[in-house]
Structures are given as C-alpha cells and as structure tokens.
Amino acid sequence: MSAKVLTANRLTDGLAVWLDANGRWCEDLQAALVARHDAAIESLDEIGKRDFSANKVVDLAVIDVEERPDGRIWPLRLRERIRAEGPTIPYAAGYAAAKPERVEA
C-alpha cells in the first residue's frame, strides 16, 4: 500500500491545501499528515467529509504519495504535483491571483 495524504481546495480562496497532523489545512504539502495504513486513510476521509460539511474545503481527494529518502513527500500523479508546486505559468502584473492572501482554514 502506498502512503496517502488528504488534499482539497480551501473554500475561502480556492487554494490547494493539505491536512496536517494537527487537523488543520495547510498550503504546504510537506507539512501534510501521511497515512500509511487503512485505519489512518479512513480517518483522513472522515475528517475531509467533516470539513466539507462545515464549508471549509471542496474537491476532497485522498492521493497517493511517495516518501522520498530525503524526507520529502512527492505526489505520484502529475496533477497533484502541479497543485503542490503552484501554477505552471506566471501571473500577469496586477492580476488578482498574482498575490493571493494566505488565510488559515
């Protein structure tokens, strides 16, 4: 079984977020709680559903990740790597999304 993390988009600003070990949604994949067995994965799913119902996040997904020897978490799917690293194009100066406010969920 591969390691997994819970990801979503924060409802207030749409940014990609990951659930950390304290049950908070953070913007850094490297701070995400890694589930390594079935019970932990089920717990991630339940927490995600709770926070979805509380209108904190949308587009929930438990995703496969690899734990690299250097300690970094690496998503196995390209889509999730893009979400973790940010946009693939630079934003134009003055574009509203160029400098999103960072808000804790």
Phi, psi and omega per residue, in radians:
M1 nan 2.354 3.114
S2 -1.448 2.792 3.065
A3 -1.261 2.667 -3.093
K4 -2.411 2.665 3.018
V5 -2.313 2.794 3.114
L6 -1.777 2.218 3.119
T7 -2.181 2.787 3.120
A8 -2.852 -3.086 2.968
N9 -2.016 2.297 3.130
R10 -1.174 2.327 -3.059
L11 -1.199 -0.558 -3.071
T12 -1.215 -0.558 -3.083
D13 -2.421 -0.048 3.089
G14 1.403 -0.004 -3.114
L15 -1.183 2.598 3.049
A16 -1.215 2.345 3.137
V17 -2.390 2.799 3.135
W18 -2.300 2.542 3.137
L19 -1.351 2.259 3.124
D20 -1.713 3.117 -3.070
A21 -1.153 -0.297 3.115
N22 -1.630 0.074 3.139
G23 1.397 0.266 3.113
R24 -1.811 2.733 3.083
W25 -1.599 2.138 -3.110
C26 -2.092 2.784 -3.102
E27 -1.555 -0.070 -3.075
D28 -1.916 1.992 3.110
L29 -0.958 -0.614 -3.080
Q30 -1.167 -0.260 3.100
A31 -1.658 0.008 -3.068
A32 -1.207 2.592 3.033
L33 -1.315 2.211 -3.133
V34 -1.732 2.146 3.101
A35 -1.657 2.294 -3.073
R36 -2.083 -0.009 3.104
H37 -2.545 2.899 -3.007
D38 -0.969 -0.757 -3.109
A39 -1.113 -0.694 3.136
A40 -1.180 -0.658 3.122
I41 -1.158 -0.726 3.089
E42 -1.078 -0.675 3.109
S43 -1.114 -0.742 3.086
L44 -1.005 -0.795 -3.119
D45 -1.069 -0.750 3.137
E46 -1.133 -0.739 3.117
I47 -1.113 -0.729 3.103
G48 -1.050 -0.787 3.124
K49 -1.105 -0.678 3.110
R50 -1.079 -0.831 -3.098
D51 -1.258 -0.506 3.020
F52 -1.129 -0.782 3.134
S53 -1.131 -0.490 3.118
A54 -1.520 0.138 3.124
N55 1.041 0.652 3.053
K56 -1.643 -0.644 -3.063
V57 -2.457 2.829 3.052
V58 -2.386 2.990 3.083
D59 0.959 0.903 3.140
L60 -1.189 2.497 3.059
A61 -2.718 2.317 2.959
V62 -1.592 2.067 -3.025
I63 -2.002 2.672 3.083
D64 -1.395 2.352 3.080
V65 -2.342 2.803 3.045
E66 -1.954 2.391 3.040
E67 -1.660 1.949 -3.056
R68 -1.390 2.759 -3.141
P69 -0.998 -0.487 3.136
D70 -1.416 0.045 3.102
G71 1.603 -0.077 -3.126
R72 -1.418 2.638 3.069
I73 -1.664 2.319 -3.094
W74 -2.244 2.012 3.097
P75 -1.113 2.472 -3.126
L76 -1.379 -0.518 -3.138
R77 -1.622 2.472 3.128
L78 -1.023 -0.727 -3.138
R79 -0.950 -0.765 -3.104
E80 -1.276 -0.536 3.060
R81 -1.157 -0.699 3.102
I82 -1.129 -0.756 3.129
R83 -1.087 -0.637 -3.116
A84 -1.289 -0.588 -3.066
E85 -1.615 -0.260 3.128
G86 1.793 -3.106 -3.069
P87 -1.002 2.631 3.130
T88 -1.560 -0.066 3.086
I89 -2.248 2.618 3.074
P90 -1.313 2.541 3.073
Y91 -1.394 2.552 3.086
A92 -1.206 2.586 3.107
A93 -0.993 2.324 3.118
G94 1.539 -0.202 3.124
Y95 -1.180 2.358 -3.023
A96 -0.960 -0.606 -3.095
A97 -1.452 -0.071 -3.081
A98 -1.071 -0.635 -3.124
K99 -2.353 1.275 -3.109
P100 -1.176 2.506 3.039
E101 -1.226 2.409 3.121
R102 -1.627 2.049 -3.083
V103 -2.181 2.311 3.065
E104 -1.256 2.367 3.078
A105 -1.502 nan nan
